Amino acid sequence: MKLIFISGPSGSGKTTISNQLILKNKNGFVLSTDNYYKTGLISKLLSKLVDGYFDKMISFNYKVFKKDFDFIVKNGISIHDRSYNFEKKKIQNILNETKNISYLIVEGIFAEELTKNIYNRNYYFLEIKDKKNECMKRVVQRDFKERGKDKKQAEIDFLKSWDIYYEKFKTNRTKKHRNKFIINKKTDIDHLLKKLFN
């Protein structure tokens, strides 16, 4: 199975790129790291106590993610979709079988960290680069509509998120990626598809 990891700061367009790839090349499936945050009382407490909690791996439920990832890679099937509710701090698990999966996209702010656990497998790594103010505009809109935040809080949270994302790779990049592509506004998606799937 072909594996594609898409990373970038909050609001850079990871979900948009993932959806474009799925629409243009059938039989793909997306696992978004946004849907694998930890739940329960401890997570609720930590989200209030730890600065930038949702931008750090401490918030990520790796065990559940790895279970889904391994099942899809092994069987070429997904039996459910997960969706994280940021207001309720809960994961909704929807039964929805997807068959004949030939490539898997893992997208999100934790995508690069997750590549370090992909042993003996080839994968493509796509890193999205965009201007800070453009990303912030998207995040503020999204957080107001989907996460119940006011504009000021969304801006504060975005700036923390941006700093956390770039700081963690400044001194400790997980590893060099053999098949790496930088994505920006000028990127030709059709040309990218040829490189990924031909």
C-alpha positions in Angstrom: 0.0 0.0 0.0 1.2 3.5 -0.9 1.7 5.8 2.2 1.6 9.5 2.0 2.2 11.8 5.0 1.1 15.4 4.8 2.5 17.9 7.4 2.3 21.6 7.9 1.3 24.2 10.6 -2.3 24.7 11.6 -4.3 26.3 8.8 -1.8 25.5 6.0 -4.2 23.4 4.0 -3.4 19.8 4.9 -7.0 18.7 4.8 -7.6 20.6 1.5 -4.6 18.9 -0.2 -5.7 15.5 1.1 -9.2 15.9 -0.3 -7.8 17.1 -3.6 -5.7 13.9 -3.9 -8.6 11.7 -2.9 -10.9 13.4 -5.5 -8.3 13.1 -8.3 -7.1 9.6 -7.6 -9.6 7.1 -6.4 -9.2 4.3 -3.8 -7.5 6.5 -1.2 -8.3 7.0 2.5 -7.4 9.8 4.9 -6.5 9.5 8.6 -6.4 12.9 10.1 -4.4 13.3 13.3 -7.0 15.8 14.5 -9.4 12.9 15.1 -7.1 11.0 17.5 -6.8 13.4 20.5 -7.1 11.8 23.9 -10.5 11.9 25.6 -11.7 11.7 29.2 -11.2 13.6 32.4 -7.4 13.6 32.3 -7.4 15.1 28.8 -9.9 17.8 29.8 -7.7 18.8 32.8 -4.5 18.7 30.8 -6.0 20.9 28.0 -6.6 23.6 30.7 -3.2 23.1 32.5 -0.8 22.5 29.6 -0.1 25.5 27.4 -0.6 24.6 23.8 -1.9 21.1 24.8 -3.5 20.3 21.4 -0.3 21.1 19.5 1.9 18.6 21.5 2.2 14.8 21.2 1.0 14.5 24.8 -2.5 15.1 23.6 -2.3 12.5 20.8 -3.8 9.0 21.3 -1.1 7.0 19.4 -2.4 3.6 20.5 -5.8 4.1 18.8 -4.2 5.7 15.8 -1.7 2.9 15.4 -4.5 0.3 15.6 -6.4 1.9 12.8 -3.3 2.5 10.7 -2.1 -1.0 11.0 -5.5 -2.5 10.2 -5.9 -0.4 7.0 -2.3 -1.1 5.8 -2.7 -4.9 6.4 -6.2 -5.3 5.0 -6.8 -2.5 2.6 -10.1 -1.8 4.4 -11.3 0.7 7.0 -14.4 -0.2 9.0 -15.1 3.1 10.7 -14.5 6.9 10.6 -13.4 8.8 13.7 -14.3 12.4 14.3 -13.0 14.5 17.3 -15.4 17.0 18.9 -13.2 19.9 20.3 -16.0 21.4 22.3 -17.0 18.1 24.0 -13.5 16.6 24.0 -15.0 13.3 22.6 -14.4 11.1 19.6 -17.4 10.0 17.6 -16.9 6.6 16.1 -19.0 6.1 12.9 -19.3 2.6 11.3 -18.5 3.2 7.7 -16.7 0.5 5.7 -14.3 1.5 2.9 -12.9 -1.2 0.8 -10.1 -1.5 -1.8 -7.9 1.1 -0.3 -4.7 1.3 -2.4 -3.1 4.3 -0.7 -3.4 5.9 2.7 -2.9 9.6 3.6 -1.9 10.5 7.1 -2.4 14.3 7.5 -2.0 16.6 10.5 0.4 18.5 12.7 1.7 15.2 14.1 2.3 13.5 10.7 6.0 14.0 10.7 6.5 12.5 14.1 4.5 9.5 13.0 6.9 8.7 10.2 9.6 7.7 12.6 7.5 4.6 13.5 7.2 3.5 9.8 9.8 0.8 9.7 10.9 -0.9 6.4 8.2 1.0 4.5 8.5 3.5 1.7 6.4 6.6 1.9 6.0 10.0 0.5 6.3 13.1 2.7 4.6 16.3 1.7 5.3 19.4 3.7 3.1 22.4 3.2 4.6 25.9 3.4 2.3 29.0 3.6 2.4 32.5 5.0 1.7 32.9 8.7 -1.1 35.5 8.2 -2.8 33.3 5.6 -2.8 30.3 7.9 -4.1 32.4 10.8 -7.1 33.7 8.7 -8.1 30.1 7.9 -7.7 28.9 11.5 -9.7 31.8 13.0 -12.6 31.1 10.6 -12.5 27.4 11.3 -12.2 27.7 15.1 -15.1 30.1 15.2 -17.4 27.8 13.1 -16.3 24.4 14.3 -14.6 24.8 17.7 -16.7 27.5 19.4 -13.9 30.0 19.9 -14.1 33.8 19.6 -11.7 35.5 17.2 -9.2 36.8 19.8 -8.8 33.4 21.5 -8.5 31.7 18.1 -5.6 34.1 17.2 -3.9 33.6 20.5 -4.1 29.8 20.1 -2.9 30.0 16.5 0.2 31.9 17.4 1.1 29.4 20.1 0.5 26.6 17.6 2.7 28.1 14.9 5.6 28.5 17.3 5.2 25.0 18.7 5.1 23.5 15.3 8.3 25.1 14.0 10.2 25.0 17.3 9.9 21.2 17.5 11.6 20.7 14.2 14.2 23.5 14.5 16.6 21.4 16.7 15.1 17.9 16.4 13.9 17.1 12.9 12.6 13.5 13.2 14.6 12.3 10.2 15.4 13.0 6.5 12.7 11.9 4.1 13.7 10.2 0.9 10.6 11.1 -1.1 9.9 14.6 0.2 7.9 17.3 -1.6 7.4 20.9 -0.6 3.8 22.2 -1.3 3.0 25.8 -1.8 0.5 28.0 -3.7 2.4 27.5 -6.9 2.4 23.7 -6.7 0.7 22.0 -9.7 -1.4 19.2 -8.0 -1.8 17.3 -11.3 2.0 17.2 -11.7 2.4 16.1 -8.0 -0.1 13.3 -8.7 2.0 12.0 -11.5 5.1 11.9 -9.2 3.1 10.1 -6.5 1.2 7.6 -8.5 3.2 6.9 -11.7 
